[in-house]
Amino acid sequence: MLKLFESLCWLGLAISVVALTITSLPSLGGSHVGGNMLLAHMMASGVLVFTLPLLAVFGVGRMLGAGEASPAQKISFWVTIATGFLTILTVFVCMLPIPSTETMHTLALLHRYAGFAMVPAVVLFLISAWQFRRMNSMRSSTPG
C-alpha cells in the first residue's frame, strides 16, 4: 500500500512539474507570468509542495541503501529533492517582509533556474526508476 502511495506521489509530482513548466514558459521569453497562467502555476505548485516532502521521506532510505536503486536513480532523486526544495524556499523567502526589492528579483531568478533544473532531474529519475524495475522484475519475459 505504501508503494502505491509513493507511486501516486511521483505521478502527482511529474504532472505538476509538467504543468509548472508549461505555465512558466513565458518567463523564458523575458516576459512575466500573469493572469490565468499564474493562477494555473500556483495551483500546480500546491501539488509539488505537498508531494516533494513526502517523496523525500519515502525515498531517503532506499536512496542511501546499497543496491536498492541505480546510480542514475540516486543522483536524479537527490537533484530533484534539492532543486525542488530550493524552488520552494526561494518563493517562501520572497513572501517574508525581510528581502529588499533587489533581493526579491534575485530570488525570482533563482526560482526560475531551480525550477527549470528540476525538469530533467524528474525525467531522468522516472526513466531510471522504470529501467531499474524492469531489469529487476521477477516476471519472466519468455512464454511458458
N, C-alpha and C positions, 0 to 999 in steps of 0.2 A: 504494500500500500504506500509505503514511504517512497519507493522508487517511482511509482506512478505520480505522486505529488511532485517529486523533483522533476520528472519529465514534463509535467504540466507547467512548472515554473520556467523551465528552459523554453518551452513553446511560447509562453507569455512574454518572456524576455526577448526572444527572437522577433516576435510580431511587433512588440513595442519598439525595438531598435529599427525595424523597417519603417514603421510609422514616423518615428522621430527623425530618421534620415531623410525621408521624403519631405516632411514638413520643414526641415531646416535647409533644404537645397537653395532657397532664395539667398541665404547668407553667403553662399559661395560666389554669387554674382555681385556681392558688395551691398546688396540691399538688406533691409531688416525684415525679420519675421513678424507679421502682424495680422490682425483680423482673424479670420477663420483658421488660417494656418497656425497661428499662435495658439488658438483655442485647442485645436487638434494636438498640437505639440504638448501642451500642458496636460491634456487628458492621457496621452500615451506615456508621459513621464511618470504618472501615478503608478502605472503597471511596473515600470522599471524600478522605481523607488521601493515598491513592495517586494518584487521578486529577487532583486540583486542581493540584499542581505540574507534572504532565505537560501539562495544558491551558495553563497559564501559559507554559511553554516553547514549545509548539506555536503558540500564538496571538499571542505578543508581536510577531512580525514583521508579521503580517497586520493586527493592530490598530493598529500605528503607521504603516503604509503608507497612501498615499492611494488611494482608490477600491477597495480590496480588501474593504471591509466598510462597511455603512451606519453612519451616526452612532449610531443606536439600538443597533446590534450592538456598536459600540466601547464605548459608555458602559456597557451592561449587562455586557459582558465584564469591564471593569475593576472594576465594582461587585461582580461575582461573585467575582473574584480577591481583592479587598480584604476583603470580608466573610467569605469562606472562610478566608483566612489569619488574620484576626482571631479567628474562631471556633476555629480550631486552636490559635492562640497562647494564648488565654485558658485553655484546658484544660491545655495544656503547662505554663504558669506555675503553675497550681494544683497540679500534680504535684511541683513542686520544694519543698524544705523551707524556702523563703525566706518566702513570704507568711504573714501572720497570718490568723486566722480571719475577721476583718472584711474583709481584702483578698480572701480566697477567696470570700466572699459577693458582693463587688463584681465579681470576675472571673466568677462564675457568672451574674450578672445581665447582664454584657456578653456572655457566651457566648450567652445566650438571645436578646438583641436582635440580635446579629450573625447568628446562625443564622436567625432569622425574617426578617431583612432580605435574606438570601441568596435566599430563595424567589422573590420577584418578580423579582429580577435574573436568575436562571436561566430563569424562564418568559419574560421579555422577550427574553433572548438567543436562546432556541430559536425563538421566534416570528419575531424579526427575521432570524435566520440563514435560516430556511425561506423567508421572503418575499424576501430578497436573492438566494438561489439560484434561486428561482422566476423572479424578474424577469430575471436574467442567464443563464438557461438557453439553451443553444444549440439545443435542440429546438424545432421549430415546433409551434404548437398547432393549426394548421389541417391538415386532411387533404389528402393528395396533394401 
